[in-house]
Amino acid sequence: MSDSTLQSDNGNNVSPRISVNSSARLTFVSDKGQNTCLGNLYQTDPQRILFPNTSIGDITQAALVTTSGGLVGGDRISIDIEMGKNTKALVLPQAAEKIYRSSGLDTKIGITFSLEDRSWLEYLPQETILFQGSRLSRETKINLSKGARAFVGEILVFGRFGYGEKFNDGLIQDSWEIYKDGNNIWADSFYMEDHIQDIMSSSAGLDNAQAIATAVYVGADAEENLGIARKILSSSNEDVLMGATYVNETLVIRWISNNTLNLRNEFGRFWSSFRNQVADLPATLPRLWNM
């Protein structure tokens, strides 16, 4: 049994459950007509992968579903997405991910994206909500071959502010690694465990932010699209601080705000505009994003 106690949305404790060790693996391949098709699919509880209908002119979509309603300490989740040559797909979680309070064990999430030549992958996040006392360790790895492009993001929310709850105790370790043809071109890690309340409240820290977000665009054309990213950001909501920079074929975009909804809206606005200008895809987001 997990030593974690779940906490419902109204703040009440519910009975502990058995920790899970779950895998979801998905491979996309290209048919003779250059259409993106499902290659292989493997999934274990509590993860499911669904395939919503897409709008005309948009690319294949896959929705990741956590049927348990959230994750507790001791849960281990791995997600592997493989893009074959000449494939295009957008993958997104079906809803925000809840990380419940833990009595000691870490929730561990490992996400790996592997892209072959001339493939395009979007991983459009929903929020990851850190309950007070939760412990999350997440690693995101992107492996690209020459000619592949990836647009990947994450959103972190520090508590359940509708209940007056802030994430002041626990662990968040959110790490990124990007590899191009086997060489590490970018790495990043966001870590808080001790003195979280001081970090959250300090003007030199997170300055009472409710949420932060990161998106990376990786490809040979990343540097030339830095100007596009900054132009989109320049017409943003004043409640959301954001910026973009470039390093080693990687375009990095950051958001931070003391208003989670405003951050989400700005993140979505950027995403829809950027995919349209960079990949000539519709300037719209999946229906799941707007539900």
Secondary structure, DSSP 8 states (H G I E B T S, - for coil): --S---B-TTS-B-------EEEEEEEEEE-TTS-EEEEEEEE-TTEEEE-----TT--EEEEEEETTSSB-TT-EEEEEEEE-TT-EEEEEESS-EEE---SS--EEEEEEEEE-TT-EEEE---EEEE-TT-EEEEEEEEEE-TT-EEEEEEEEE-S-GGGT----SSEEEEEEEEEETTEEEEEEEEEE-SSHHHHHH-TTTTTT-SEEEEEEEESTTTGGGHHHHHHHHTT--TTEEEEEEEETTEEEEEEEES-HHHHHHHHHHHHHHHHHHHH---S---GGGG-
